[in-house]
């Protein structure tokens, strides 16, 4: 394919329409020598004289006449190619795809869905359960956004930090350990639940226990928080989970919150998307829509949980 200097097309249009080097120079705010130089380049590009002097005027060659007929539309098409993409939520018919835990689906997604329906009534929302193993594969998944906890991001992924959280224990109100403070030995002797869906909620605890050469005894691993809640109500199991989740579950299901009996690293929540979506106006609008709901819920519930746990330590 032959290289074409598109920068010369406005000059070509001005020359063919005005049939004057001086007038074209005025229209384009360039000097006459500059326009003359570009006319020479255009003649070489098209292998045609384009304008031929006849006395005090310039005449168009047959090739120039044909070019003049199509040039305006050609420049309009080029302008369209370079024009910024317009996005109006009211006209959007896109399906936005978000992945996170079933906790987010239950407690935050309804607010996001309401906001989306009000601002973009023709758009749609598809939600899926996130698994931490998917993070290196995000480039191949049909997902706009992932809300999860992670401290590392593969290349080509962008993120916005929603906040951070510690971990806490949830148990039934009449659990044997609910009546008194307990230590690591009692914690390890208890049976534990794990919620496998969503982000990596377990690594921080495993890393904290590793130097002691100990691990927890699992009673059940389930994909959903609601299943864990029902098991907590019926067994003497413990659920170690991010404190904002522990607080929400305790408030809604008459469970109680207790601090971990050992130090554990805090966890960071990120809203993640692939680099290919970074400049997309619709995607930018969607992530700006959902972020305040995710971050706001996290930070509000985390503050409430930490105040509750701090009050227990004082008491």
SVG drawing of the C-alpha trace seen along z (x, -y; Angstrom):
<svg xmlns="http://www.w3.org/2000/svg" viewBox="-35 -38 44 69">
<polyline fill="none" stroke="black" stroke-width="0.4" points="0.0,0.0 1.5,-3.4 2.1,-5.9 -0.1,-8.9 0.6,-12.1 -2.8,-13.0 -1.5,-16.3 -1.5,-17.6 -5.2,-17.0 -6.4,-20.3 -4.0,-22.2 -5.2,-20.3 -8.8,-21.1 -8.0,-24.8 -6.0,-25.0 -8.6,-23.3 -11.5,-25.3 -9.8,-28.7 -7.6,-28.0 -5.1,-30.4 -1.9,-29.9 -2.2,-33.2 -5.9,-32.7 -5.1,-29.1 -2.3,-30.5 -4.7,-33.0 -7.3,-30.3 -4.8,-28.0 -2.8,-30.8 0.4,-29.7 2.9,-31.6 2.7,-31.5 6.1,-29.8 4.9,-27.0 1.7,-26.5 3.9,-26.4 6.1,-23.8 3.1,-21.7 1.6,-22.1 4.9,-20.6 4.6,-17.7 0.9,-17.1 1.9,-17.1 4.4,-14.4 1.9,-12.4 -0.7,-12.4 1.7,-12.4 -0.4,-15.2 0.0,-19.0 -3.4,-19.5 -3.3,-23.3 -2.0,-24.8 -1.4,-28.6 -3.3,-30.3 -2.5,-34.0 -3.5,-35.4 -5.5,-32.4 -5.1,-28.7 -7.0,-26.0 -7.7,-22.5 -6.6,-19.5 -9.1,-16.7 -7.6,-14.7 -8.0,-17.7 -11.7,-18.1 -12.3,-14.5 -10.4,-15.0 -12.4,-18.1 -15.6,-16.1 -14.6,-13.5 -12.2,-15.5 -14.8,-17.1 -16.4,-13.7 -12.9,-12.2 -12.0,-14.9 -15.3,-14.4 -14.6,-10.7 -11.1,-11.4 -12.5,-13.9 -14.9,-11.2 -12.1,-8.8 -10.2,-11.2 -13.3,-12.7 -13.7,-11.8 -16.1,-9.0 -19.4,-10.4 -21.0,-8.6 -24.5,-9.3 -25.7,-7.0 -29.3,-7.6 -28.6,-6.0 -26.3,-3.2 -27.4,0.3 -24.2,2.0 -24.0,5.0 -21.7,4.2 -20.0,7.2 -18.9,7.1 -17.4,9.9 -16.9,10.2 -18.1,12.2 -21.6,13.3 -21.4,10.8 -21.1,7.9 -23.9,9.4 -26.2,9.4 -25.3,6.2 -23.9,3.8 -25.1,4.9 -28.7,3.9 -27.6,0.2 -25.4,0.4 -28.2,1.9 -30.6,-0.9 -28.1,-3.6 -27.5,-2.0 -31.2,-1.6 -31.8,-5.3 -28.8,-6.7 -28.7,-4.2 -32.2,-2.5 -31.3,-0.7 -28.1,0.8 -27.8,4.2 -25.8,5.7 -24.2,9.2 -22.7,10.3 -20.5,13.4 -18.8,14.9 -15.1,14.1 -12.3,16.7 -8.8,15.5 -7.3,18.0 -8.8,15.9 -6.7,12.8 -3.9,13.7 -6.5,14.6 -8.5,11.4 -7.3,10.3 -9.2,13.3 -12.4,13.0 -15.4,11.0 -15.4,8.8 -15.4,5.0 -14.6,4.8 -13.5,7.0 -13.9,6.0 -11.6,8.2 -8.9,8.1 -5.3,8.5 -1.9,7.0 -0.4,8.0 -1.6,7.2 -0.4,8.8 0.9,6.5 -1.7,4.7 -4.2,4.5 -5.3,1.2 -6.9,0.7 -8.4,-1.8 -8.1,-1.1 -11.4,-0.9 -9.9,-0.7 -8.4,1.8 -9.8,4.0 -8.6,6.3 -10.0,9.8 -12.4,10.8 -14.2,13.9 -17.9,14.6 -19.7,17.2 -23.1,18.0 -24.2,16.1 -24.1,19.1 -20.8,20.5 -18.6,21.8 -15.9,19.3 -18.4,16.4 -18.4,16.1 -14.7,15.3 -11.5,14.1 -9.6,16.9 -6.2,17.4 -4.5,19.2 -4.8,22.6 -8.6,22.4 -8.8,20.9 -6.9,23.8 -8.9,26.4 -12.2,25.1 -13.7,26.2 -13.6,23.6 -15.6,22.6 -14.2,21.2 -16.1,19.3 -14.3,20.1 -16.1,17.7 -14.7,14.2 -11.2,13.0 -8.4,14.5 -9.7,14.2 -7.4,16.9 -3.8,16.2 -3.3,13.5 -4.3,16.0 -2.2,18.8 0.8,16.5 0.2,15.4 0.0,19.1 2.9,20.4 5.7,19.3 3.9,21.2 3.9,24.3 0.1,24.7 -3.0,24.6 -6.7,24.6 -9.0,27.6 -11.7,27.3 -15.2,28.4 -16.6,27.1 -15.7,25.1 -18.6,23.5 -18.9,21.1 -21.4,18.6 -21.6,16.6 -25.3,17.5 -24.3,21.1 -21.6,20.3 -24.2,18.3 -26.6,21.2 -23.7,23.5 -22.6,21.0 -26.1,21.0 -26.1,24.8 -22.6,25.7 -19.7,24.6 -17.7,23.5 -15.8,20.2 -15.7,18.1 -12.6,15.8 -13.5,13.2 -12.9,9.5 -14.2,7.4 -16.7,5.4 -18.3,8.7 -18.2,10.1 -20.0,6.9 -22.7,7.1 -23.4,10.8 -23.4,10.4 -25.9,7.5 -28.3,9.3 -28.2,12.8 -27.8,12.4 -24.2,13.6 -21.3,12.1 -18.0,10.6 -14.7,11.4 -11.1,10.3 -8.5,12.7 -6.3,13.9 -3.1,13.2 -1.8,10.4 -2.7,10.6 -1.9,8.4 -4.6,6.0 -6.1,6.7 -6.5,4.3 -9.6,4.1 -9.2,3.1 -11.5,2.3 -9.6,3.9 -9.9,3.7 -7.8,4.5 -5.7,1.7 -7.6,2.1 -10.6,0.5 -8.7,-2.4 -9.7,-5.1 -13.2,-3.7 -15.8,-6.4 -18.5,-3.9 -16.2,-1.8 -14.9,-4.9 -18.5,-6.0 -19.4,-2.6 -16.4,-2.3 -17.0,-5.8 -20.6,-4.7 -19.8,-1.6 -16.7,-2.7 -18.5,-4.9 -20.9,-2.1 -18.1,0.4 -15.7,-1.8 -18.4,-3.5 -19.9,-0.2 -16.4,1.2 -15.2,-1.8 -18.4,-2.4 -18.8,1.3 -15.1,1.5 -15.3,-1.5 -18.3,0.0 -16.6,3.3 -13.3,1.9 -15.2,-0.4 -17.1,2.7 -13.9,4.8 -12.1,1.9 -14.9,1.6 -14.5,5.3 -10.8,4.9 -11.5,1.9 -14.2,3.8"/>
</svg>
